[in-house]
Amino acid sequence: MEWIAAVALVVGFPLWNRWRERGLEKEYKNNISFEPPATDQLKWAVRHLREDINLLCHLMFVAVVLLGIIAFK
């Protein structure tokens, strides 16, 4: 039964990550095709910071889950 969780994590995380990256690719294409207005530059920078923080939170969550699995075996 433990192997099911391991397989789900090993297979599920890359699939979920690819699905999320596909959404970000659309956003990156929009960034290239539309020049941001000078007055809204700060909003664009904050949005990109939020995307970076979101990715770091996801990575830290996975690291904590893996450490939890290892610690509670």
Biopython code that builds the backbone (N, CA, C, O; Angstrom):
import numpy as np
from Bio.PDB.StructureBuilder import StructureBuilder

atoms = [
    (1, "MET", "N", (0.815, -1.195, 0.000)),
    (1, "MET", "CA", (0.000, 0.000, 0.000)),
    (1, "MET", "C", (0.866, 1.269, 0.000)),
    (1, "MET", "O", (0.462, 2.297, -0.542)),
    (2, "GLU", "N", (2.055, 1.192, 0.609)),
    (2, "GLU", "CA", (2.939, 2.351, 0.631)),
    (2, "GLU", "C", (3.437, 2.704, -0.763)),
    (2, "GLU", "O", (3.669, 3.874, -1.067)),
    (3, "TRP", "N", (3.598, 1.713, -1.593)),
    (3, "TRP", "CA", (4.117, 1.960, -2.930)),
    (3, "TRP", "C", (3.123, 2.742, -3.768)),
    (3, "TRP", "O", (3.520, 3.437, -4.704)),
    (4, "ILE", "N", (1.829, 2.643, -3.450)),
    (4, "ILE", "CA", (0.817, 3.396, -4.207)),
    (4, "ILE", "C", (1.029, 4.898, -4.014)),
    (4, "ILE", "O", (0.961, 5.667, -4.973)),
    (5, "ALA", "N", (1.284, 5.308, -2.786)),
    (5, "ALA", "CA", (1.533, 6.733, -2.521)),
    (5, "ALA", "C", (2.810, 7.188, -3.213)),
    (5, "ALA", "O", (2.864, 8.289, -3.762)),
    (6, "ALA", "N", (3.827, 6.352, -3.188)),
    (6, "ALA", "CA", (5.085, 6.712, -3.836)),
    (6, "ALA", "C", (4.908, 6.835, -5.345)),
    (6, "ALA", "O", (5.414, 7.775, -5.958)),
    (7, "VAL", "N", (4.191, 5.886, -5.944)),
    (7, "VAL", "CA", (3.951, 5.932, -7.389)),
    (7, "VAL", "C", (3.088, 7.141, -7.741)),
    (7, "VAL", "O", (3.339, 7.825, -8.733)),
    (8, "ALA", "N", (2.068, 7.396, -6.919)),
    (8, "ALA", "CA", (1.202, 8.554, -7.176)),
    (8, "ALA", "C", (1.997, 9.850, -7.112)),
    (8, "ALA", "O", (1.764, 10.758, -7.909)),
    (9, "LEU", "N", (2.928, 9.946, -6.177)),
    (9, "LEU", "CA", (3.750, 11.147, -6.061)),
    (9, "LEU", "C", (4.726, 11.260, -7.218)),
    (9, "LEU", "O", (4.901, 12.340, -7.783)),
    (10, "VAL", "N", (5.361, 10.153, -7.574)),
    (10, "VAL", "CA", (6.371, 10.172, -8.643)),
    (10, "VAL", "C", (5.728, 10.442, -9.996)),
    (10, "VAL", "O", (6.309, 11.138, -10.829)),
    (11, "VAL", "N", (4.547, 9.907, -10.222)),
    (11, "VAL", "CA", (3.869, 10.098, -11.508)),
    (11, "VAL", "C", (2.999, 11.351, -11.485)),
    (11, "VAL", "O", (2.957, 12.097, -12.463)),
    (12, "GLY", "N", (2.314, 11.579, -10.384)),
    (12, "GLY", "CA", (1.356, 12.679, -10.309)),
    (12, "GLY", "C", (1.994, 14.047, -10.292)),
    (12, "GLY", "O", (1.494, 14.968, -10.937)),
    (13, "PHE", "N", (3.095, 14.203, -9.564)),
    (13, "PHE", "CA", (3.703, 15.532, -9.473)),
    (13, "PHE", "C", (4.214, 16.031, -10.817)),
    (13, "PHE", "O", (3.939, 17.177, -11.172)),
    (14, "PRO", "N", (4.955, 15.212, -11.592)),
    (14, "PRO", "CA", (5.375, 15.731, -12.909)),
    (14, "PRO", "C", (4.192, 16.049, -13.831)),
    (14, "PRO", "O", (4.241, 17.018, -14.589)),
    (15, "LEU", "N", (3.136, 15.240, -13.770)),
    (15, "LEU", "CA", (1.957, 15.524, -14.602)),
    (15, "LEU", "C", (1.305, 16.838, -14.177)),
    (15, "LEU", "O", (0.967, 17.671, -15.017)),
    (16, "TRP", "N", (1.134, 17.014, -12.885)),
    (16, "TRP", "CA", (0.534, 18.259, -12.386)),
    (16, "TRP", "C", (1.426, 19.454, -12.711)),
    (16, "TRP", "O", (0.935, 20.513, -13.103)),
    (17, "ASN", "N", (2.733, 19.283, -12.550)),
    (17, "ASN", "CA", (3.667, 20.373, -12.827)),
    (17, "ASN", "C", (3.621, 20.762, -14.303)),
    (17, "ASN", "O", (3.662, 21.949, -14.625)),
    (18, "ARG", "N", (3.538, 19.789, -15.197)),
    (18, "ARG", "CA", (3.446, 20.086, -16.631)),
    (18, "ARG", "C", (2.143, 20.818, -16.948)),
    (18, "ARG", "O", (2.131, 21.745, -17.758)),
    (19, "TRP", "N", (1.054, 20.405, -16.317)),
    (19, "TRP", "CA", (-0.238, 21.061, -16.532)),
    (19, "TRP", "C", (-0.154, 22.522, -16.091)),
    (19, "TRP", "O", (-0.679, 23.402, -16.774)),
    (20, "ARG", "N", (0.499, 22.790, -14.956)),
    (20, "ARG", "CA", (0.655, 24.148, -14.454)),
    (20, "ARG", "C", (1.573, 24.955, -15.355)),
    (20, "ARG", "O", (1.317, 26.133, -15.607)),
    (21, "GLU", "N", (2.648, 24.328, -15.847)),
    (21, "GLU", "CA", (3.573, 25.037, -16.729)),
    (21, "GLU", "C", (2.914, 25.408, -18.046)),
    (21, "GLU", "O", (3.238, 26.442, -18.632)),
    (22, "ARG", "N", (1.993, 24.578, -18.518)),
    (22, "ARG", "CA", (1.285, 24.903, -19.756)),
    (22, "ARG", "C", (0.498, 26.199, -19.590)),
    (22, "ARG", "O", (0.454, 27.024, -20.503)),
    (23, "GLY", "N", (-0.117, 26.376, -18.436)),
    (23, "GLY", "CA", (-0.827, 27.627, -18.168)),
    (23, "GLY", "C", (0.125, 28.809, -18.100)),
    (23, "GLY", "O", (-0.194, 29.900, -18.573)),
    (24, "LEU", "N", (1.296, 28.592, -17.509)),
    (24, "LEU", "CA", (2.271, 29.679, -17.428)),
    (24, "LEU", "C", (2.845, 30.012, -18.801)),
    (24, "LEU", "O", (3.160, 31.170, -19.072)),
    (25, "GLU", "N", (2.984, 29.004, -19.676)),
    (25, "GLU", "CA", (3.474, 29.274, -21.031)),
    (25, "GLU", "C", (2.547, 30.215, -21.776)),
    (25, "GLU", "O", (3.002, 31.095, -22.506)),
    (26, "LYS", "N", (1.233, 30.031, -21.591)),
    (26, "LYS", "CA", (0.269, 30.936, -22.218)),
    (26, "LYS", "C", (0.470, 32.357, -21.684)),
    (26, "LYS", "O", (0.408, 33.330, -22.435)),
    (27, "GLU", "N", (0.710, 32.456, -20.391)),
    (27, "GLU", "CA", (0.935, 33.771, -19.792)),
    (27, "GLU", "C", (2.213, 34.403, -20.327)),
    (27, "GLU", "O", (2.236, 35.603, -20.601)),
    (28, "TYR", "N", (3.275, 33.617, -20.480)),
    (28, "TYR", "CA", (4.532, 34.139, -21.014)),
    (28, "TYR", "C", (4.357, 34.609, -22.456)),
    (28, "TYR", "O", (4.920, 35.634, -22.840)),
    (29, "LYS", "N", (3.587, 33.879, -23.255)),
    (29, "LYS", "CA", (3.334, 34.308, -24.632)),
    (29, "LYS", "C", (2.574, 35.625, -24.654)),
    (29, "LYS", "O", (2.845, 36.484, -25.493)),
    (30, "ASN", "N", (1.628, 35.790, -23.743)),
    (30, "ASN", "CA", (0.915, 37.068, -23.650)),
    (30, "ASN", "C", (1.863, 38.192, -23.263)),
    (30, "ASN", "O", (1.729, 39.313, -23.755)),
    (31, "ASN", "N", (2.812, 37.906, -22.394)),
    (31, "ASN", "CA", (3.773, 38.935, -21.994)),
    (31, "ASN", "C", (4.618, 39.385, -23.174)),
    (31, "ASN", "O", (4.947, 40.566, -23.286)),
    (32, "ILE", "N", (4.973, 38.462, -24.049)),
    (32, "ILE", "CA", (5.794, 38.809, -25.204)),
    (32, "ILE", "C", (4.998, 39.602, -26.230)),
    (32, "ILE", "O", (5.504, 40.553, -26.825)),
    (33, "SER", "N", (3.738, 39.196, -26.433)),
    (33, "SER", "CA", (2.960, 39.815, -27.496)),
    (33, "SER", "C", (2.385, 41.179, -27.103)),
    (33, "SER", "O", (2.046, 41.968, -27.985)),
    (34, "PHE", "N", (2.269, 41.471, -25.838)),
    (34, "PHE", "CA", (1.714, 42.746, -25.398)),
    (34, "PHE", "C", (2.749, 43.495, -24.569)),
    (34, "PHE", "O", (3.254, 42.984, -23.569)),
    (35, "GLU", "N", (3.045, 44.683, -24.990)),
    (35, "GLU", "CA", (3.973, 45.523, -24.240)),
    (35, "GLU", "C", (3.232, 46.130, -23.055)),
    (35, "GLU", "O", (2.191, 46.758, -23.248)),
    (36, "PRO", "N", (3.735, 45.964, -21.845)),
    (36, "PRO", "CA", (3.022, 46.519, -20.690)),
    (36, "PRO", "C", (3.119, 48.045, -20.669)),
    (36, "PRO", "O", (4.157, 48.609, -21.012)),
    (37, "PRO", "N", (2.059, 48.693, -20.275)),
    (37, "PRO", "CA", (2.106, 50.155, -20.161)),
    (37, "PRO", "C", (3.094, 50.566, -19.067)),
    (37, "PRO", "O", (3.280, 49.849, -18.083)),
    (38, "ALA", "N", (3.704, 51.695, -19.246)),
    (38, "ALA", "CA", (4.723, 52.155, -18.296)),
    (38, "ALA", "C", (4.136, 52.368, -16.904)),
    (38, "ALA", "O", (4.813, 52.105, -15.911)),
    (39, "THR", "N", (2.911, 52.832, -16.812)),
    (39, "THR", "CA", (2.312, 53.099, -15.505)),
    (39, "THR", "C", (1.967, 51.812, -14.759)),
    (39, "THR", "O", (1.858, 51.814, -13.533)),
    (40, "ASP", "N", (1.797, 50.725, -15.488)),
    (40, "ASP", "CA", (1.436, 49.457, -14.851)),
    (40, "ASP", "C", (2.631, 48.529, -14.670)),
    (40, "ASP", "O", (2.458, 47.347, -14.371)),
    (41, "GLN", "N", (3.829, 49.047, -14.847)),
    (41, "GLN", "CA", (5.019, 48.203, -14.751)),
    (41, "GLN", "C", (5.136, 47.554, -13.372)),
    (41, "GLN", "O", (5.532, 46.394, -13.259)),
    (42, "LEU", "N", (4.796, 48.293, -12.340)),
    (42, "LEU", "CA", (4.872, 47.752, -10.988)),
    (42, "LEU", "C", (3.906, 46.586, -10.814)),
    (42, "LEU", "O", (4.235, 45.596, -10.160)),
    (43, "LYS", "N", (2.715, 46.700, -11.398)),
    (43, "LYS", "CA", (1.740, 45.606, -11.307)),
    (43, "LYS", "C", (2.279, 44.350, -11.992)),
    (43, "LYS", "O", (2.090, 43.242, -11.490)),
    (44, "TRP", "N", (2.934, 44.514, -13.111)),
    (44, "TRP", "CA", (3.503, 43.367, -13.819)),
    (44, "TRP", "C", (4.593, 42.719, -12.977)),
    (44, "TRP", "O", (4.665, 41.494, -12.881)),
    (45, "ALA", "N", (5.445, 43.546, -12.365)),
    (45, "ALA", "CA", (6.534, 43.020, -11.542)),
    (45, "ALA", "C", (5.978, 42.264, -10.340)),
    (45, "ALA", "O", (6.489, 41.203, -9.981)),
    (46, "VAL", "N", (4.951, 42.797, -9.727)),
    (46, "VAL", "CA", (4.346, 42.129, -8.567)),
    (46, "VAL", "C", (3.705, 40.818, -8.988)),
    (46, "VAL", "O", (3.793, 39.830, -8.258)),
    (47, "ARG", "N", (3.065, 40.788, -10.145)),
    (47, "ARG", "CA", (2.459, 39.550, -10.613)),
    (47, "ARG", "C", (3.520, 38.477, -10.826)),
    (47, "ARG", "O", (3.308, 37.318, -10.471)),
    (48, "HIS", "N", (4.654, 38.849, -11.399)),
    (48, "HIS", "CA", (5.724, 37.878, -11.617)),
    (48, "HIS", "C", (6.326, 37.416, -10.291)),
    (48, "HIS", "O", (6.697, 36.251, -10.144)),
    (49, "LEU", "N", (6.420, 38.320, -9.342)),
    (49, "LEU", "CA", (6.890, 37.912, -8.020)),
    (49, "LEU", "C", (5.928, 36.912, -7.384)),
    (49, "LEU", "O", (6.359, 35.948, -6.750)),
    (50, "ARG", "N", (4.634, 37.140, -7.552)),
    (50, "ARG", "CA", (3.641, 36.210, -7.005)),
    (50, "ARG", "C", (3.749, 34.850, -7.672)),
    (50, "ARG", "O", (3.608, 33.829, -7.000)),
    (51, "GLU", "N", (3.995, 34.810, -8.974)),
    (51, "GLU", "CA", (4.179, 33.529, -9.662)),
    (51, "GLU", "C", (5.402, 32.800, -9.117)),
    (51, "GLU", "O", (5.357, 31.589, -8.898)),
    (52, "ASP", "N", (6.486, 33.527, -8.898)),
    (52, "ASP", "CA", (7.698, 32.912, -8.356)),
    (52, "ASP", "C", (7.474, 32.389, -6.943)),
    (52, "ASP", "O", (7.910, 31.286, -6.611)),
    (53, "ILE", "N", (6.802, 33.166, -6.119)),
    (53, "ILE", "CA", (6.524, 32.740, -4.752)),
    (53, "ILE", "C", (5.602, 31.524, -4.761)),
    (53, "ILE", "O", (5.774, 30.613, -3.951)),
    (54, "ASN", "N", (4.631, 31.499, -5.663)),
    (54, "ASN", "CA", (3.724, 30.361, -5.779)),
    (54, "ASN", "C", (4.502, 29.091, -6.120)),
    (54, "ASN", "O", (4.266, 28.041, -5.523)),
    (55, "LEU", "N", (5.412, 29.181, -7.061)),
    (55, "LEU", "CA", (6.220, 28.019, -7.430)),
    (55, "LEU", "C", (7.079, 27.565, -6.254)),
    (55, "LEU", "O", (7.175, 26.366, -5.991)),
    (56, "LEU", "N", (7.699, 28.493, -5.548)),
    (56, "LEU", "CA", (8.506, 28.135, -4.391)),
    (56, "LEU", "C", (7.667, 27.470, -3.299)),
    (56, "LEU", "O", (8.126, 26.530, -2.650)),
    (57, "CYS", "N", (6.455, 27.948, -3.097)),
    (57, "CYS", "CA", (5.570, 27.318, -2.104)),
    (57, "CYS", "C", (5.234, 25.896, -2.503)),
    (57, "CYS", "O", (5.223, 25.008, -1.651)),
    (58, "HIS", "N", (4.963, 25.656, -3.766)),
    (58, "HIS", "CA", (4.664, 24.300, -4.230)),
    (58, "HIS", "C", (5.869, 23.386, -4.036)),
    (58, "HIS", "O", (5.728, 22.252, -3.579)),
    (59, "LEU", "N", (7.036, 23.876, -4.382)),
    (59, "LEU", "CA", (8.245, 23.067, -4.223)),
    (59, "LEU", "C", (8.522, 22.766, -2.748)),
    (59, "LEU", "O", (8.909, 21.651, -2.399)),
    (60, "MET", "N", (8.321, 23.761, -1.893)),
    (60, "MET", "CA", (8.534, 23.528, -0.467)),
    (60, "MET", "C", (7.515, 22.546, 0.088)),
    (60, "MET", "O", (7.850, 21.735, 0.952)),
    (61, "PHE", "N", (6.272, 22.605, -0.395)),
    (61, "PHE", "CA", (5.254, 21.651, 0.043)),
    (61, "PHE", "C", (5.663, 20.229, -0.317)),
    (61, "PHE", "O", (5.542, 19.319, 0.503)),
    (62, "VAL", "N", (6.144, 20.038, -1.534)),
    (62, "VAL", "CA", (6.582, 18.705, -1.955)),
    (62, "VAL", "C", (7.764, 18.257, -1.103)),
    (62, "VAL", "O", (7.825, 17.093, -0.705)),
    (63, "ALA", "N", (8.696, 19.148, -0.817)),
    (63, "ALA", "CA", (9.846, 18.795, 0.014)),
    (63, "ALA", "C", (9.394, 18.393, 1.417)),
    (63, "ALA", "O", (9.911, 17.424, 1.974)),
    (64, "VAL", "N", (8.450, 19.112, 1.989)),
    (64, "VAL", "CA", (7.949, 18.787, 3.328)),
    (64, "VAL", "C", (7.224, 17.453, 3.316)),
    (64, "VAL", "O", (7.380, 16.659, 4.243)),
    (65, "VAL", "N", (6.433, 17.194, 2.282)),
    (65, "VAL", "CA", (5.734, 15.908, 2.188)),
    (65, "VAL", "C", (6.738, 14.768, 2.086)),
    (65, "VAL", "O", (6.594, 13.754, 2.769)),
    (66, "LEU", "N", (7.745, 14.922, 1.250)),
    (66, "LEU", "CA", (8.762, 13.873, 1.120)),
    (66, "LEU", "C", (9.503, 13.656, 2.435)),
    (66, "LEU", "O", (9.739, 12.514, 2.831)),
    (67, "LEU", "N", (9.868, 14.729, 3.108)),
    (67, "LEU", "CA", (10.527, 14.596, 4.407)),
    (67, "LEU", "C", (9.607, 13.952, 5.428)),
    (67, "LEU", "O", (10.052, 13.156, 6.255)),
    (68, "GLY", "N", (8.331, 14.291, 5.375)),
    (68, "GLY", "CA", (7.360, 13.657, 6.277)),
    (68, "GLY", "C", (7.234, 12.165, 6.027)),
    (68, "GLY", "O", (7.160, 11.375, 6.968)),
    (69, "ILE", "N", (7.212, 11.785, 4.768)),
    (69, "ILE", "CA", (7.127, 10.364, 4.429)),
    (69, "ILE", "C", (8.365, 9.625, 4.935)),
    (69, "ILE", "O", (8.271, 8.529, 5.488)),
    (70, "ILE", "N", (9.524, 10.248, 4.735)),
    (70, "ILE", "CA", (10.760, 9.615, 5.191)),
    (70, "ILE", "C", (10.808, 9.564, 6.716)),
    (70, "ILE", "O", (11.229, 8.556, 7.282)),
    (71, "ALA", "N", (10.389, 10.619, 7.381)),
    (71, "ALA", "CA", (10.481, 10.694, 8.838)),
    (71, "ALA", "C", (9.512, 9.747, 9.533)),
    (71, "ALA", "O", (9.834, 9.213, 10.595)),
    (72, "PHE", "N", (8.348, 9.530, 8.965)),
    (72, "PHE", "CA", (7.324, 8.729, 9.643)),
    (72, "PHE", "C", (7.238, 7.292, 9.142)),
    (72, "PHE", "O", (6.247, 6.607, 9.390)),
    (73, "LYS", "N", (8.268, 6.836, 8.442)),
    (73, "LYS", "CA", (8.282, 5.431, 8.008)),
    (73, "LYS", "C", (8.556, 4.530, 9.166)),
    (73, "LYS", "O", (8.608, 3.312, 9.001)),
]
sb = StructureBuilder()
sb.init_structure("model")
sb.init_model(0)
sb.init_chain("A")
sb.init_seg("    ")
for serial, (resi, resn, name, xyz) in enumerate(atoms, 1):
    if name == "N":
        sb.init_residue(resn, " ", resi, " ")
    sb.init_atom(name, np.array(xyz, "f"), 0.0, 1.0, " ", f" {name:<3s}", serial, name[0])
structure = sb.get_structure()
